[in-house]
Amino acid sequence: MDFKLLGEDIIQKAKKWGADEAEAYLENVKSFEVSVRKGEVETLQKSVSKGLGLRVFINKQLGFSYASDFSAAALDETIKKTIDLARITETKPWQGLPDFGGQPLADLDLFDPEIENVPDKKKIATALEVEKIALAADKRITNSEGGTFSNSEREIGLFNSKGISHTSKQTNCGFGVYIIAGEGDDMHGGGWSSSKRFLKELAPVEDVAKIAVKRALEQLGPKPVTTKKVPVVFDRYAAPAFWMGVLFALDGDSAFRKTTFMSDLLGKEIAAPLITLGDDPTLPRLVGSAQFDGEGNITRKNIIVEKGVLKMFLYDSQTARKAGAKVNTIARRMGYRTGPFAGFMCVIVENGKVRFDSLLKDVKEGLYVKGLRGMGTDRTTGSFSVGANGFWIVDGAPAFPVDGVTLGGTTLEILKKIDKVADDLDLRGSFNSPSFRVAEITVGGKKT
């Protein structure tokens, strides 16, 4: 299937049949997924799907529809139906295609041709092996949620009547395991995974199993702590959940409608000067990278927070036009069944300049967070409350595990009280952060 010929033909027909502007998003996805538990295959799924998402504008009226049938008759019917929909929708002055046209794409090396040649038996064997190694690692490992392996090959094309004609092929692959340690009232889970664009870059099976086991065992025997205000260290793998809550509060349309606590803070300090946070989907081979965004704009690095100062909200072209904002747009797309929307693609919090150990060494008493049960931030009010687990710090070192504690306060207070950022950034996915320390957060434990 030649996406370029097909996409450009759809645009030409849409224009010919009455659309002022038109955009076609084509997608073809092949995927494989297996999950195993206690040495047996539980689910095995292989799928091939394709689809078209079509947007047309007539007098700033929007019509959108999608289809999975690529026959000539079905595509023609979809085009005509979308044009009919546009004619009966409401005119909104900000609606229409982005103002930019076609631009050359960078080669980010996102496609591994070797994945499709790997036998399914080998993929299943990887899932079985990582679980087997984890279960046999320690007698305190008592159960398993299973091992997994998955991979996908995705071809996308985005075309519009302003000259955009982009295609891209991407692959993803990954495996992992989640096991249970302990018995009775003292049972704790731990998991780990490896996900990459290229099969050969996946971590060794033994390493993934070893880390999953460690994360389960280290939480055994948690002790209660009393509610108090103490320094809190966020582990680099727990930190992304916190930053996700912050990013959702930076939605541009919410800022325009004054429905986020960040609405009036553009250009102001919202975090400690140690924090610089950006969206950078331009790094080769990274899982979160892409050549173009959900509206066809070439991807670029955008600084969202620079040395603590809020530099931009997150807009797509329509919400930016609605708000009158002159800013680089970042549009996401969840597949052909949805249109583009403002968001983030590959968030990276910049590395600090100190070793991780220095985050703990001068803490007389505090909390080292290894996991969060949610994001914590209320986008409307800015209040912060989230469950956490990890270790209680005594005299600069982890002393014993804790579970079921709650972190409370306000997001802005927490951001501004970040007093150390480690140099341990690990680019694993679409959210990446080094470990960092907050000088003081209320940790809710047992009542005194």
Phi, psi and omega in degrees: 000124179267098183300323184296311179297316182295313182296316180293327177294320178298318180296316180299318180292319180299318178294317181297326185265009169127355180282137171288318179221151181212148178219130178242131177242117181250144184215138175223118188233129171246130183220155178223138177209132176227141172232138180234157176211127181052045173082004181238143176288124179264314178222144177218122185224129172236136183214153173228125180223151177214158180189165177236130168249124186238127173244134173229151179234132175227116183053041180062026171257136185257132169238135179222136174206166179220160182208154177246358178263118184260014175293154184302317182295318181293320179294318177299319179295321179297316179299312182295320179296319181294320177296319178297321179297317181299325184289343183249002179269171185280139175286131176228128190297338182270355183281146180146173179291159174302159182281344181275156176250201183289144178219155180293145181263145173279151175270107183261003175057061186255003186237125178253106182290347183281339185299319184292345180270354181282124180298145177302325180300323180290323178294316178297319181297325178295316178297319179293320184292316182295324177290317182300315180296317181296316182294330184269358189287332186201141182294343178280351173281115190247347183201173182217140169270350173118166173251156182221156168214137178213153173208156178214151173235122188233125173247129179231154176219138178229127187223141174213173186279005175256014173101002177281130178212084187245141170227153180206143175240134185222148173233153173221145174209152181188161176211162180189180181209149175224121184235166182244134176246150175091180182216163175061232181279351182247072178237134182217142180262158175208138180220163175203159182207168174225130181224131183214168172282325185247133184302319184290347181267358177296148179293155175301144181302319182298323181292318179296315179298317182298317181291320178300316179298314180300317182293331177281313185293324185292347180265358179292145177069044179294150178245152178283153174230153178275155179294129179195164175267122184215164171296144180231126177257124177263120175297149183300335180268347172269332185302322182305326179297321177296313183293330178299318177298321178296315182295321178298331179283353180257018175297128185295319180293325176294322177296319179297322181273001179061039180249014172232146181295348179271358191311317188257019188252008178299130181083001182249163181283119178247350182215171176297151179301345178290345188260119167235124186231130181224171173247116185222087178269025185257004183278128182303139173068357182287142182303325182273003184274157178203150181282327178215158184267191186290353175246003179093003178285137177297141183285153180209167175277127177241129176270120183265315174234124182240115182048045176089347184264132179286117185260336182198152167266170183261116181233151158265181187294325183285318179291329176293318179296319179299319183273352184070028183268129176262095189207154171297129180269152176227110183248136175253166177212135182261017182125181186288345182278354180231156173275178179287153177209156182294143179182200180232152186247313181213092185278132178226120171271128186294146178302148171272196185238011181236156177289155181303320183304328183289344177290333183258330198297330180257017177268114179288319178207130182185191183236133173254109185275123176257341180204145176243144179261061182127188182266326176094324187276128170273114187298328183283313187261336184084002177290154184230125177204125182203145174284151183211160171222162181163227182226144172276132181266131174228125178051046171083010181213151175299128185255318180199155180286150174228150180214152177076016176275162180236133175264132183223152178155214173235148184299318181296320178298317181295315180301317184284343180264009174292118186245353175209141176231127183280171180254038187248029180304133178233111184281086184262333187195220183272348175231121186224130182210145168283168172292151177211162181239138174254131187301327182197129173220148174284119177257116182270118178238220179285155179287140178275000000 
